[in-house]
Amino acid sequence: MYENVPERFVPDSAPEPIYANPSIDYVHNTESLNATYEILERGIEEDDRADDIAIRSLDTGEDITFGELHNRVERFASVLKDAGVEPGDRVFWRLGEIPAAHVVQLATWKVGGVNVPSALPESAREVEYFINDTEASVVIAQADGFEAVEEALENTPSVEDAFVVGDYDSEYRSFNNALTEAEPDTEYADTAPSDAASIFYTGGTTGKPKGCVHPHAAEVTITDLEAGEGRTLGSDDISFCPAPLGHAFGNGEKINFPLRHGASAVLTEQPSPAEMLDIIEEYGVSVFVGAPTMLRMMMNEEDVSERDLSSVRLVVMSGEMFDEQTYDRWVDQTGIENTCNTVGMTPMRHIFLTPYRDGEKIAPGLSVGKPYAGYEAKVVDINDETVDTVRNESGRLAIRGPTTINYWNNIHPDMPDRMEQDSLEDWALLDDAYERDEDGWLWFETRLDNMIVSGGRQIAAPEVEEVLNDHPAVAESAVVGKPDETRGEIVKAFVTLVNDATPDESLVSDLQDHAKSAMAKYKYPREIEFLDELPKDEVGKLQRAQLREQA
């Protein structure tokens, strides 16, 4: 796999994808497959979509048709070629909820490059890591927060060209000017289904984000299975997902899924709970996708039952545990019984377990359903070294299908170990425990790692600890998730101090500001508790379970 990038970046040790579903036979039947053609251009050619609205961008005030988007993609493909991008080269972008993200991603695929997305909150430290890990040759970033990118670019020797989207006085090129001046490039790179198309980063228990590599085939097949067979997304649908475009989940929801199936996507940056409800009402949103935190925030903001949400035919939840209290409140206040609990993860590109087919919920309650046709799932013994022991009670979930785990292997120190830990006998292993009932429905039980899921966003506890430990007042820190009614969990830090430091509210604020400046702001510890010492066992291993109970 991934013949378009050097073998040293993606060692051939990952589970092989399996294309068993007849609806995705096109992967077998072609030597050439380009995600941009399949997701955007094929629908324009075959379904006459050129004049249909593809993107409703609330922050830029644009309604962009499929035809206009296609024109911009062809123009920026020309820009990328002029910038020296060749098949397999990585293109890093840091953009918010604006159409430029669609243009950059689709143009990158069109010329055979590898798409490396990032959301706006990322700090200079994180941007530098992403660029150096992928050895990206071109960077595109939004003017909002471009200072962090400028700082990162001082230490990223692989970068040959950079573009700023929006008004910003710098030495780097204007994205808008380059797009306007370019001639459309209609040529497609000859990409194979197995060629790398994207690298999406996710938090990891090692504390450093892991790059997850996905080929062109994955970008298309997830779209046909989840948005097509699962949701029956079509030209009458308006989809709204507040998750960031720079993350794997929001990216698929707002680029791949609607474009492939002719739907419209609504874009806006970090809407408030009231604004989410306004958007659903005003634009007639038919499919709402997000994390349970978003439902709680909307219901805590106002009486949702007084809103007209009659346009919504499907609510899809993912990213964190969906509890019964939130589900019952939501269904009671809105009457939207077609509200579903799903499972996906960045290493597998997107959702692979769902409780619905053909747009209708078929699983009971908060079951995460069953795998799509073409995926297989097993519940196996958590401590076993084989996937042969299938359990009907609680165990670790093993999954395989047309998408699979493969980690980008460069400057992250632990990727070979993580690949071995997260895969077994051609199966991907989740860091979660599930139960399979007598009817075959799967139910989420608990997480097996040290990941905190706050507001639907994953936060690696060791990453926060690393930042806190850099503060001169901190001797040692331990971070856990604390249950929270609105966000699901919040980050809580337990801190021991150096001898001359004073444990007071001023230091709490100072530590929080330090964390916000060193990483994405949503990761900062919302609560900090000072301890004389952290609980450890006889060999010095931190006892996180004890801290979770204390939190």
N, C-alpha and C positions, 0 to 999 in steps of 0.2 A: 504493500500500500504506500501511498504518498510518494510516488516516484518523482514528483516535481520539486521535492526539497531534499537536501542532503540526508543521507541515512543516519548520520550521527545525531540528528535532532529527533528522530522518531524511530528508535530501535524496533526491530520486528519481533516484539514480544507480546503484543496486545492480542486480545481475543479477535478472531476474524468475524466480520459482519456476516449475517445470514439473511438472504433475500428470499424467504419462503412464501411470502404473500403474492399471489398471482397478479394483484393490482400494481405491483412495482416491478414487474418483469422487465420493464424498459432498462433496468440496470444491467441485466444479463445480455440484452439484445443490442447493445451499442458499445462501440469502442470510445466514443466521444460523448461527453455529457457536460454541459455548462449550466451552472445554477442560475445565472442571470437570464439566459435564454428561456429556460424552463419556467422560471418563476415570473418573469416579466414579459418577454417578447412573444412567447408562444400564445399567450392569451390575447394579446393585441392582434396577432395574425389570424388566429382561428376563431376567436369569439367577438371580434370587432369592438374591442374595449377602448380604443384610443381616446374617445371623448368622455369616458366615464371618470368619475372622481376617484382617484386612488388615495389621496392624502388630504385630510382636513387639518391644516396646521394652524392652531389657534394663536400661537405666539408670534408667527410671522404674518398672519392674516392671509394665508394663501389656501386656495383650493386647487390642488394640482391633479391634472388628469393623468391617466396612464400614458397617453401620448407625450405630454410634456415631460413627465418623469423619464420616459425612454430617451427623449432628446437630450436631456441633461446628462443622463448616464453615458450616452455616446460621446458627448463633448468631454466629459471628465475622463473617459477612457483615453481620449486623445491626449489630454493633459498628463495622465499617468505615464503613457508611453514616452512622451517628450521628456518626462522626468527620469526616464531610464528604467522604469519598472518592467521587468521581464517575468515570464512564467515562474512561479515559485517564490518570487520576492515578497517579503512581508510589508504590508501597508498598515500602519498604526493610526487609529483615529480616536480622538477624545471629543465627543460631541453630545449635546443634549437632545431634547425632543424636537428636532428640526429636520426638514426634508433632506438636508445635506448628508445626513447619516445614510439615508437610502441611496443617494447618488454615489457616495464614496464606496459603500459596500458592493453595490451592483456593478460599478465600473471596475472595481478591483477584481471581482470574479471574471468579468468580461475579458480582461487582458491576461487572465491566468494567474494573477497575484493572490496572495493569501491575506485574508481579511483579519485584522486584529483590533477588535472594538474595545472601547473603554468608556465609562460613563463620566459625567462632569465632576463628581465630587473627588476623584482621585487626586492625591497630592503629588508634589514634584518627586518625592521619594518613590511612590508607586509607579508613576509614569516612566521614570528612569528605569525602573526594574523591568517593566513590560517591554520597553523598547530594546534594552540590552539583552533580555532573555530571548526575544525573537529575532534580534539583529535586523530590525525594520530599516528599510532604506528610505521610506517616505512617511511623513507625519502630517496629518490634517487635524487641526484643533480649533475649537470655538474661541472667539475673542473673550468670552466670559471665563475668567480664570486662566487666561493664557500665560500669566506670570509663572504659574507652576510648570507649564510646558517649556517656557524659555529657560527656566532654571535647570530642568531635566536635560535639555538639549546641549547644555554645556558639557555633559558627561556621557554622550551617546554617539560614539564614533561611527556607527554604521549608517547614520542618517545622512542622506545626500540632498534631500529637498524637503521643505516644510511649507505648509499653507495655513493661513489664518482665515477662519470663517467669521465674517463680521468686521466691524470697525476696530482696528487696533494698530497703533503706530509701532511698527517693528521692522526689522530687516527681512522678515520672511514674506513670502508671496501671498497675495490676496487670492483666496479661493474664488470669490465672486468674479473678480476680473479675469482670472484664468479661464473660468467656465464660459464667460461671455465671449472671450476672444477666440476660443478654440473652435475648430471645425469638427463636426461629428465623425466618429470613427465607427463604421458599421461592422468591422471585422471582429470575429470571436477567436480567442485563443483555442487551440485544439486540446482541451482539457479532458482527461479520462475520468470516469466515475469515481475512481479511487484516488485521484489527485487531491491534495490538501486544499481546502477552500477557506477554512476559518480556524482561528485559535481563540477560544474564549477562556478568560481567566476566572477562577473561582477561588474562594478562601480554602485553606487546607489546615489540617491539624498540626502540620509542621510549622505553621506561622507564616509561611510565604505562599502567595497564590500559585496555583498550578495552572499551566497552560494546557487546555484540552483541545486536541486537534480533531477536526471533522472534515471529511471529503465532500466533494460536490454531490455525490450520491446521497449522503446523509441530509444535506440541506434541502434536497427535493423530497426524499422519501418521508421524512417527518411531516412535511407539509401535506402530503397526500394522505397519510394515515391519520394524523391528529385533526387537521383542519377539514380534510375531505371526508374520510370514512367516519370519523368521530363526530364532528360538528356539522357536517354538510354545509360548510361556509359557502356563500354564493354572492352573486352580484347585488342581491337585495339587502345584504347585511352591512351594518355599520359596527365596527369592532372598536372597543376602547379598553386599553390596558395601561394603567399608570406606571408599570414597572419600567425601568430604564432601557432605552434602546441599546446601550452599551453592554448590557448583560445578556446572557444567552436566552433567558426566558422572555424578556420584553422584546428582544431582537426578533425572535421567531414570530411573536405575536403581532408585531407591527410592520415587519418587512415580508418575510416568507409567506405566512399564512394568508393575509388578505390579498397580496399581489397575485399569488398563484391561482386564487379562486375568485378573483374579480370583486372582492369586497372593498369597502373604504375603511381606512384607519384614522382615528382621531389622535392628534399629537398635542400635548401641552406639558410644560415643565412643572413637576411637583404640585399638582392641584390639591387644594384643601378639600376636606370632606364635603363641604357645601358645594364647591366647584365641581367635584365629581358628580354629584347629584344633578347639578345644573346641566352638565354636559350630557348626561344620560337623557334628561328631559328634552333639552333643546335640539339635540341632533338625532333623537330617536335611536339611541344605541340599542342594538339587538343582541350583541354578545359582549358581556362584561367579564374581564379576566383580571385576576389579581391575587392578593394574599388575604387571608381572613382578617388580618389587622385592618385592612381597608374597610371591610364591612363593619367592624366594631367602631372604627372612627366615624363612619357615616351615621351609625345608629346612636352614638354618643353625642353627636353634634346636634341632632334634631329628630323629630318624630318622622321617620322615613315613610310611615304609612300615609302621610299627607302628600307625598310626592307622586307624580304620575310616572310610574316605571313600567307602564303597560307594553312598551316597545321591546322590553328585554325578554328574549326567548330562552337564553342560556347564561348561567353564571358559572364560571370555571375558577376554582380556587387551587392554588399550589404554593409551594415555597415555605410553608410552615404547617404545624399541626392545626387542623381545623376541628375545634372543640364543639361538643354538642350544644353547649349554651349559646354560642354564637350562631350556629346553624339554626337552632330552634327560634331564636329571636328574629333572625333575618327572614326566615320563611313566614313566621307569624306576622311580621310587619309589612312584608312586601307581597306575600302570596306567590313568590317565585319558587315553586317546588323543584324546578329544574336547576337546582343549585348543587354543584358537584365538587367532590374532593378528588384531586388527581395527584399523580406522582411523576416527577421527572427530575433530571439533574444535569448540570452542565457537562460532566464527562460523557453523558449519553446524548448530548445536544438539546433534548427537550423532553416532553411528556411521553411516557410509554405505558403507564397504567391509567386507565380511565374507567369511570362507572357509566359512561354513555356510549351509545352507538346511534348513528343516523340522527344526531342532534337531540336524542331523548335519553334521560337517565333511566338505567335499567337495574342498577345495583341498589341494595338496601342502605338507608341511612347515610353514614359517613364512610362507608366502604370505599376504598380507592379503586375498586373494580377488579378488572382482569387486564392482562396485556392485550394489545392489539394483535390481530391476526398477523403472523410473521414474527412476533416476539414470543419468547417463552419465559416463564417465571417459575422459580422453585423457592420454597422456604427450607433452608438447610440449617444444620446444627452450627451454632455460632463458633464453636471451638473445633469443628471437624476440619480435616484437611482434604475433604472430597465433597463434591456436590451430589454424590450418589444417594446420600441419606436424606430423603425428602421427608419433611415433617408436616403434620397437620396441626401442630400446635405452634407456639412462638419460635421464631428462628430468624436467621439473617436471610435477606432476599438476594437471590441470584437471578440475573436477567441476561438474555442475549437476543439479538435480532439484527435489523438492518443498520442500527447505529451501535457503536461500541466505544469502550474506553481506550484512549491512547494519549499519554501525556507527552508534552513537548519537553525534550531533555536537553537542557543547555546549562544555565548557571544555577538553577535550583539544585541543591545538593542531594536531594533524596528521591529523585524521580524513579530510578530503577527499583528502589525498595517500595515506593508507593505503587508502582505497576504490579509488583509481586503481591502486595497486600490487597489490592483492589480487584484482582482478577484471579481466576482459578479454572483450569480446564476449559478455556474458551468461554467462560462466563464472567460477566462483570458482577462484582459484589458491592452491595450498598452498605453504608455505615448506619443502617437502621434495622430495627427488629420489627417483623410483621407476623401476623397470624393469618392462616388460611382456614376459613370455616368449612363446614361439611358440604356446602354448595360451591366451593371453589373461590368465593369472594375473599379478597385480601383486605386486611385491616391493619393500619399503622399502629405500632405500640410505643416505641421510644427510639431516641437516637443512641448510637453506640460510640460516638466520638465526642470531641470537645468543642463542637461547633455550636455557636449561639445563633439563633434565628430571631432577629428583631425586626418587626415590621416587614417581614418577608425577605429581608436581606441577611445573607450569611456573613457571620463575623467569626474569624478564627481566634479563639482565646489566646493562643501563644503569640499571635501578631500584636495584640494589644499589650500583652505582658512585655514584649520586646521593647515597645515604645516607652512604656512606663518605667522600665528598668534603666532607660537612658537618662532619666531625670536625676540630677545630682542629689536630691533628697531621698531617693528610693534605694533601699537595700535589696528588696525582693518584692515581687508581686505575683498574685494569682488571680485569674479572671474566670468568672463563671456566668452563666445565664440565670437571671432572677425572674420568676414568673411575673408577668405584667398584664393587667386586664385589657389594655389597649393594644400594646405592641406584641403581645405573646410572650416575649422575653425582653429584658433590658440587660445591658452589660454592667455587671457589678465587679469592682476590683477590691481585693483585699491586699493591703500594702503594709510592709514593714519598712521602717525608716532608718537612715543612718543616725548616728548618735546625737548629732547637734540639731536635727530637724524637729520642728514643732508640729504635732498633729492637730491642726486647726482648720477652720473653714477656708481660711486664706490659702492654705496649701492644697486643699481639695480643688479650689478654683484654678490654682496654678497648674496642678496636674492635668485637669480637664483641658485647659487651654493648650498645654504641651501636647496632649494627645491629638487634639483637633488640628494642630499645625503640622503634625508628622504623618497623618494618614487621613483617609476620608472621614469627614466629620461625623457621619452616622455611626462610626465605630467607637466613639469615645465612651468612657465609663460614666454612665449617668449617676451611679452611686459609688462612693469610695469609702471603705471602712479600714481604719488603721488597727493593726494587730501587733502584739509584741513578737510573735513568731507565727509562721505558717504551719499548719498541721502536716506532718510527714510520718511515713512508716519507719521501721527500723533500718531500712536501707536508704532512707532519704528521699523516697518517692512521695511527691505531693499527693495529698488525699483530697482530690477535688470533690468527691462525693460528700465529704464532711462539710466542705465550704458551700456546696449547693444546698444542703440542709440548713446551714446557718443563714444563707441568703433568703 
